[in-house]
Amino acid sequence: MRRKTVVRTGLSALLLVGTWATAGLAPASAAAPDSASTSMSTSAPASAAKKAPASEGLLTAMQKEFGLTKSEAAARLAAEKTATAIETKAERAAGSAYGGSWFSAADNSLTVALTDAKKAAAVRATGATVKIVNHSERALDATMKRIDALSAPAGISSWSVDPKNNRVVVNVLASERDTKAVAAFVAKAEKTGPVTVAETTDAPSTVAAGTVGGDPYYTGNVRCSIGFSVHGGFVTAGHCGPRGQSVRGWDNSAIGNFQGSSFPGNDYAWVNVANGWWTVPVVLGWGSVSDQLVRGSNEAPVGASICRSGSTTHWRCGNLLAKNVTVNYSQGAVHQMVQTSACAEGGDSGGSFISGDQAQGVTSGASGNCTSGGQSFYQPINEILSTYGLTLHTA
């Protein structure tokens, strides 16, 4: 079914419906154009848009979130892009001595942790700085796996690798710190390797929501957000629906079905698109910022800036805090997540996380909120693409 309709600015990775041309996008809430030659912007040629490191909207969001000038925001994005490229080379140069890495916005540098000082010269040659540590990333990951094998009580929020401090951090709810169950878990965790215990005030939860009229997509009585367009559909969070679950769009028309879904353990899924819907490589700015083109999925380092788009809290930015995080939801633990300082709330589940113009992952859950402050967790995009054999739709 193909429909002539007004396209609503309400999808995290923009899905178009009706008779719009795939060659371009019209502004949100504008009627479908008659021509297939509509450009991405009337203020700049397409060639200029392709060369831009980020949309004007993303630069605006970073200025607001981090207190930067426009030139400082652009410089930071450029430095983070360089750090992403250096990280791959530095890890290769470090070999088995690699202990993780992180980006510092203070001096736009990437630091690599090393267990073998003999590798320092080769790593510095890639453009990274070096910190000598006791434990390799492989050893820290092994500690994570041993903790993953334990049964965590509700008083345990999460655990993750902290490359800066060369430890695995177990986050405990402050209100549950002295309970027998938490104390027993911590005692076992501390025997698995280099472990530090920290306190947090809010328990994590997935951020799906009940049905609200006019919002992006629905599965039964649950509202979630679209993550990124892939050829043939889009990726989103696994807790939003099981395999085979039908999906409806903002206008209550059928989009497709969940073709694959995994939760808990993982939190990812993908949905096919049909019935007159198709995909474009865009993350929605929700009117607060301009939409952002997606050009790839290079993984950003710890410390990099990151923004997310979702159907409830729309566009929010923060910093990438930790990788290889296990989040202890009430439904079960989810492994190998990424933690950020960007807030999220109910209905944002499945939405996009993007760094510059590079897709990073789909929103899984959060602690806190966007009023008093909070943190969020996402499922990395490249694992989803690899698991289901999908190809990211890029500009």
C-alpha positions as CSV (number, residue, x, y, z in Angstrom):
1,M,0.0,0.0,0.0
2,R,1.3,3.4,-1.0
3,R,-0.2,6.5,0.6
4,K,0.0,10.2,-0.1
5,T,0.4,11.7,3.3
6,V,2.1,14.4,5.4
7,V,5.4,13.1,6.9
8,R,5.6,13.7,10.6
9,T,8.9,14.5,12.3
10,G,8.7,11.6,14.6
11,L,11.1,8.8,13.6
12,S,14.6,8.6,15.0
13,A,16.2,7.3,11.8
14,L,13.8,8.8,9.3
15,L,11.4,6.5,7.6
16,L,9.6,8.0,4.7
17,V,6.0,7.0,3.7
18,G,3.9,7.7,0.7
19,T,5.0,9.1,-2.6
20,W,8.2,11.0,-1.6
21,A,11.2,10.6,-3.8
22,T,14.1,8.7,-2.2
23,A,16.5,11.2,-3.8
24,G,15.8,13.8,-1.0
25,L,13.9,14.9,2.0
26,A,11.3,17.6,2.5
27,P,11.0,19.6,5.7
28,A,9.0,18.0,8.5
29,S,5.3,18.4,8.2
30,A,5.6,19.6,4.6
31,A,3.4,18.0,1.9
32,A,5.0,15.5,-0.5
33,P,6.7,17.2,-3.4
34,D,5.9,16.4,-7.0
35,S,9.5,16.2,-8.1
36,A,12.1,13.6,-7.3
37,S,14.8,16.2,-7.3
38,T,14.2,17.7,-3.9
39,S,17.5,18.5,-2.2
40,M,18.6,17.9,1.4
41,S,18.8,21.7,2.0
42,T,17.9,24.8,0.1
43,S,20.8,26.8,1.7
44,A,23.7,24.7,0.6
45,P,24.5,22.4,-2.4
46,A,24.5,18.6,-1.9
47,S,28.3,18.5,-2.4
48,A,28.8,20.8,0.6
49,A,26.5,18.7,2.8
50,K,28.5,15.6,2.0
51,K,31.8,17.3,3.0
52,A,30.4,18.7,6.3
53,P,31.7,16.8,9.4
54,A,28.3,17.3,11.1
55,S,25.0,19.1,10.6
56,E,24.6,22.6,11.8
57,G,22.1,21.2,14.3
58,L,24.6,18.8,15.8
59,L,27.1,21.6,16.2
60,T,24.3,23.7,17.9
61,A,23.4,20.8,20.2
62,M,27.1,20.4,21.2
63,Q,27.4,24.1,21.9
64,K,24.4,23.9,24.2
65,E,25.4,20.7,25.9
66,F,29.1,21.4,26.5
67,G,29.2,25.2,26.6
68,L,31.3,25.4,23.4
69,T,31.5,27.9,20.6
70,K,30.7,26.7,17.1
71,S,34.3,26.6,16.1
72,E,35.2,24.7,19.3
73,A,32.4,22.2,18.7
74,A,33.7,21.6,15.1
75,A,37.2,21.2,16.4
76,R,36.2,18.7,18.9
77,L,34.3,16.6,16.4
78,A,37.4,16.7,14.1
79,A,39.6,15.6,17.0
80,E,37.3,12.8,17.9
81,K,37.3,11.6,14.3
82,T,41.1,11.6,14.3
83,A,41.1,9.7,17.7
84,T,38.8,7.1,16.3
85,A,41.2,6.4,13.5
86,I,44.2,6.4,15.8
87,E,42.5,4.0,18.2
88,T,42.4,1.2,15.7
89,K,46.1,1.6,14.7
90,A,47.2,2.0,18.3
91,E,45.4,-1.2,19.4
92,R,47.1,-3.1,16.6
93,A,50.5,-1.7,17.6
94,A,49.9,-2.6,21.3
95,G,49.0,-6.2,20.6
96,S,48.4,-8.3,23.7
97,A,49.7,-5.4,25.8
98,Y,46.6,-3.2,25.0
99,G,44.8,-2.1,28.1
100,G,42.0,0.0,26.6
101,S,41.9,3.7,25.5
102,W,40.1,6.9,26.1
103,F,39.7,10.4,24.5
104,S,40.3,13.6,26.5
105,A,38.4,16.7,25.4
106,A,40.7,18.8,27.6
107,D,43.6,18.4,25.1
108,N,41.9,16.5,22.3
109,S,44.2,13.5,22.9
110,L,43.7,9.7,22.8
111,T,45.5,7.8,25.7
112,V,46.3,4.1,25.3
113,A,46.8,1.9,28.4
114,L,49.8,-0.5,28.0
115,T,51.1,-3.4,30.1
116,D,54.4,-3.5,28.2
117,A,56.6,-0.4,28.1
118,K,58.5,-1.9,25.2
119,K,55.4,-1.3,23.0
120,A,55.2,2.4,24.0
121,A,57.2,3.8,21.1
122,A,55.1,1.9,18.5
123,V,51.9,3.1,20.1
124,R,53.1,6.8,20.3
125,A,54.0,6.6,16.6
126,T,50.3,6.2,15.8
127,G,49.6,9.6,17.5
128,A,48.4,8.3,20.9
129,T,49.8,9.1,24.3
130,V,50.6,6.1,26.6
131,K,49.9,5.1,30.2
132,I,51.6,2.0,31.6
133,V,49.2,-0.2,33.6
134,N,49.1,-3.6,35.3
135,H,46.2,-5.3,33.5
136,S,45.5,-5.8,29.8
137,E,42.1,-5.3,28.2
138,R,42.0,-9.1,27.8
139,A,42.5,-9.6,31.5
140,L,39.8,-7.0,32.3
141,D,37.4,-8.6,29.9
142,A,38.1,-12.0,31.5
143,T,37.1,-10.5,34.9
144,M,33.9,-9.1,33.3
145,K,33.0,-12.6,32.1
146,R,33.6,-14.1,35.5
147,I,31.3,-11.5,37.1
148,D,28.8,-12.1,34.3
149,A,28.6,-15.7,35.4
150,L,27.4,-14.6,38.9
151,S,23.8,-14.1,39.8
152,A,23.4,-10.4,40.5
153,P,20.7,-9.2,43.0
154,A,18.5,-6.2,42.3
155,G,20.8,-4.0,44.4
156,I,23.6,-4.3,41.8
157,S,23.1,-1.7,39.1
158,S,25.8,-2.6,36.6
159,W,29.5,-3.5,36.1
160,S,31.9,-2.3,33.4
161,V,35.5,-2.0,32.4
162,D,37.2,1.3,33.4
163,P,40.3,1.7,31.2
164,K,41.4,4.9,32.9
165,N,41.7,3.2,36.3
166,N,42.5,-0.2,34.8
167,R,39.8,-1.9,36.9
168,V,36.4,-3.4,36.6
169,V,33.8,-1.2,38.4
170,V,30.8,-2.8,40.1
171,N,28.1,-0.2,40.6
172,V,25.9,-0.8,43.7
173,L,22.7,1.0,44.6
174,A,23.5,3.1,47.7
175,S,20.2,2.1,49.4
176,E,21.1,-1.6,49.0
177,R,24.8,-1.4,49.8
178,D,24.5,-3.0,53.3
179,T,22.1,-5.8,52.3
180,K,23.3,-9.4,52.6
181,A,22.7,-10.2,48.9
182,V,24.7,-7.2,47.7
183,A,27.5,-7.9,50.2
184,A,27.7,-11.5,49.1
185,F,27.8,-10.6,45.4
186,V,30.5,-7.9,45.9
187,A,32.6,-10.4,47.9
188,K,32.5,-12.9,45.0
189,A,33.1,-10.2,42.4
190,E,36.2,-9.0,44.2
191,K,37.7,-12.4,43.9
192,T,37.4,-12.5,40.1
193,G,40.1,-9.9,39.4
194,P,40.9,-6.2,39.7
195,V,37.5,-4.9,40.9
196,T,36.4,-1.5,42.4
197,V,33.0,-0.9,44.0
198,A,31.1,2.3,43.4
199,E,27.7,3.6,44.5
200,T,24.9,4.9,42.4
201,T,21.5,6.3,43.4
202,D,19.2,5.1,40.5
203,A,18.5,1.6,39.3
204,P,18.6,1.2,35.5
205,S,15.5,0.3,33.5
206,T,14.6,-0.2,29.9
207,V,12.9,2.9,28.4
208,A,10.0,1.6,26.4
209,A,6.7,3.3,27.1
210,G,2.9,2.9,26.9
211,T,1.1,4.0,23.7
212,V,0.8,7.7,23.2
213,G,-1.0,9.1,20.2
214,G,1.1,10.4,17.4
215,D,4.4,8.9,18.4
216,P,6.8,6.9,16.1
217,Y,6.2,3.2,16.3
218,Y,4.1,0.8,18.3
219,T,4.2,-2.9,19.1
220,G,1.0,-3.8,20.9
221,N,0.7,-1.3,23.7
222,V,4.4,-0.4,23.7
223,R,6.0,2.7,22.1
224,C,9.6,2.7,21.1
225,S,11.9,4.6,18.7
226,I,13.6,3.7,15.5
227,G,17.4,3.4,15.6
228,F,19.1,3.4,12.2
229,S,18.0,2.6,8.7
230,V,19.5,-0.6,7.2
231,H,18.9,-1.9,3.7
232,G,15.4,-3.5,4.0
233,G,14.4,-2.1,7.4
234,F,15.7,-0.6,10.6
235,V,17.4,-1.7,13.8
236,T,16.0,-1.0,17.3
237,A,15.9,-2.5,20.8
238,G,15.1,-6.1,21.4
239,H,13.0,-5.5,24.5
240,C,10.5,-3.5,22.3
241,G,9.1,-6.7,20.7
242,P,9.7,-10.4,20.0
243,R,10.4,-11.9,16.6
244,G,7.3,-11.9,14.5
245,Q,5.7,-8.9,16.4
246,S,3.9,-6.6,14.0
247,V,5.0,-2.9,14.0
248,R,2.8,0.1,13.3
249,G,3.9,3.6,12.4
250,W,2.9,7.0,13.8
251,D,-0.2,7.0,11.6
252,N,-1.2,3.5,12.8
253,S,-0.4,2.0,9.4
254,A,1.6,-1.3,9.1
255,I,5.4,-0.9,8.7
256,G,6.5,-4.5,9.0
257,N,7.5,-7.1,11.5
258,F,10.4,-7.9,13.9
259,Q,12.6,-10.2,11.8
260,G,14.9,-10.9,14.7
261,S,15.0,-9.9,18.4
262,S,17.2,-10.7,21.4
263,F,16.6,-9.7,25.1
264,P,17.9,-10.1,27.7
265,G,21.5,-11.1,27.3
266,N,21.5,-8.7,24.3
267,D,19.1,-5.9,23.5
268,Y,18.8,-5.6,19.8
269,A,16.3,-6.3,17.0
270,W,15.6,-5.4,13.4
271,V,12.3,-4.8,11.6
272,N,11.6,-5.1,7.9
273,V,9.8,-2.2,6.1
274,A,7.0,-2.7,3.5
275,N,3.6,-1.3,2.8
276,G,4.8,1.9,1.2
277,W,7.5,2.7,3.8
278,W,11.2,3.0,2.9
279,T,14.3,4.1,4.6
280,V,16.8,7.0,4.4
281,P,20.2,7.4,6.2
282,V,19.2,10.2,8.6
283,V,18.9,10.7,12.4
284,L,16.1,13.0,13.2
285,G,16.7,16.3,15.0
286,W,13.1,16.7,16.1
287,G,13.0,20.4,15.1
288,S,15.4,21.4,17.9
289,V,18.4,20.7,15.6
290,S,18.6,19.9,11.9
291,D,18.6,16.2,10.9
292,Q,22.0,14.4,10.8
293,L,23.2,12.3,7.9
294,V,24.7,8.9,8.7
295,R,27.9,8.1,6.9
296,G,29.2,5.0,8.7
297,S,29.6,3.2,12.0
298,N,33.2,3.7,13.2
299,E,33.3,3.1,16.9
300,A,33.9,6.3,19.0
301,P,36.4,6.0,21.9
302,V,35.6,6.4,25.6
303,G,35.4,10.2,26.4
304,A,34.0,11.2,23.0
305,S,30.9,13.3,22.6
306,I,27.8,11.5,21.7
307,C,24.2,12.5,20.9
308,R,21.0,10.4,20.9
309,S,17.5,10.9,19.3
310,G,14.3,9.4,20.7
311,S,10.6,9.8,20.5
312,T,10.2,11.1,24.1
313,T,13.1,13.3,25.0
314,H,14.1,14.0,21.4
315,W,17.7,15.2,20.9
316,R,20.1,14.8,23.9
317,C,23.9,14.8,24.1
318,G,26.6,13.8,26.5
319,N,29.9,11.9,26.7
320,L,30.7,8.2,26.2
321,L,31.6,7.0,29.7
322,A,32.3,3.3,29.4
323,K,32.3,0.3,27.1
324,N,31.8,-3.4,27.9
325,V,29.1,-2.6,30.5
326,T,26.8,-5.3,31.9
327,V,23.5,-3.7,32.9
328,N,21.4,-5.5,35.5
329,Y,17.8,-4.9,34.4
330,S,14.9,-6.4,36.4
331,Q,14.2,-8.6,33.3
332,G,17.8,-9.9,33.3
333,A,21.3,-8.7,32.6
334,V,22.4,-7.4,29.2
335,H,26.1,-7.6,28.3
336,Q,28.6,-5.6,26.3
337,M,26.7,-2.3,26.4
338,V,28.0,1.2,26.3
339,Q,27.3,3.8,29.0
340,T,26.8,7.5,28.3
341,S,26.0,10.7,30.3
342,A,23.1,11.6,27.9
343,C,19.7,11.2,29.6
344,A,16.8,9.1,28.2
345,E,13.3,8.3,29.3
346,G,10.4,6.0,28.6
347,G,9.7,5.7,24.8
348,D,13.3,6.5,23.8
349,S,14.1,2.8,23.7
350,G,15.6,1.7,20.3
351,G,16.5,5.2,19.3
352,S,19.7,6.4,17.7
353,F,23.1,7.1,19.3
354,I,25.4,9.0,16.9
355,S,28.9,10.5,17.3
356,G,29.6,13.1,14.5
357,D,28.2,11.4,11.5
358,Q,29.0,7.8,12.7
359,A,26.2,5.5,14.0
360,Q,27.1,4.1,17.4
361,G,24.1,2.1,18.7
362,V,20.5,1.9,19.8
363,T,19.1,3.0,23.1
364,S,18.5,0.2,25.6
365,G,17.8,1.8,29.0
366,A,18.7,4.5,31.5
367,S,18.9,5.6,35.1
368,G,17.6,8.9,36.3
369,N,15.7,11.2,33.9
370,C,16.1,14.3,31.8
371,T,14.8,16.7,34.5
372,S,17.1,15.9,37.4
373,G,19.8,14.2,35.3
374,G,20.6,10.7,34.3
375,Q,22.7,8.3,32.3
376,S,21.9,5.9,29.5
377,F,23.0,2.6,27.9
378,Y,23.1,1.6,24.3
379,Q,23.6,-1.6,22.3
380,P,26.5,-1.1,19.8
381,I,25.4,-1.0,16.2
382,N,28.1,-3.0,14.7
383,E,27.2,-6.1,16.7
384,I,23.6,-5.8,15.5
385,L,24.7,-5.5,11.8
386,S,27.0,-8.5,12.2
387,T,24.5,-10.7,14.0
388,Y,21.8,-10.3,11.4
389,G,24.0,-9.8,8.3
390,L,22.6,-6.3,7.8
391,T,24.1,-3.3,5.9
392,L,23.8,0.1,7.4
393,H,22.1,2.6,5.0
394,T,24.6,5.5,4.7
395,A,24.7,8.8,2.9
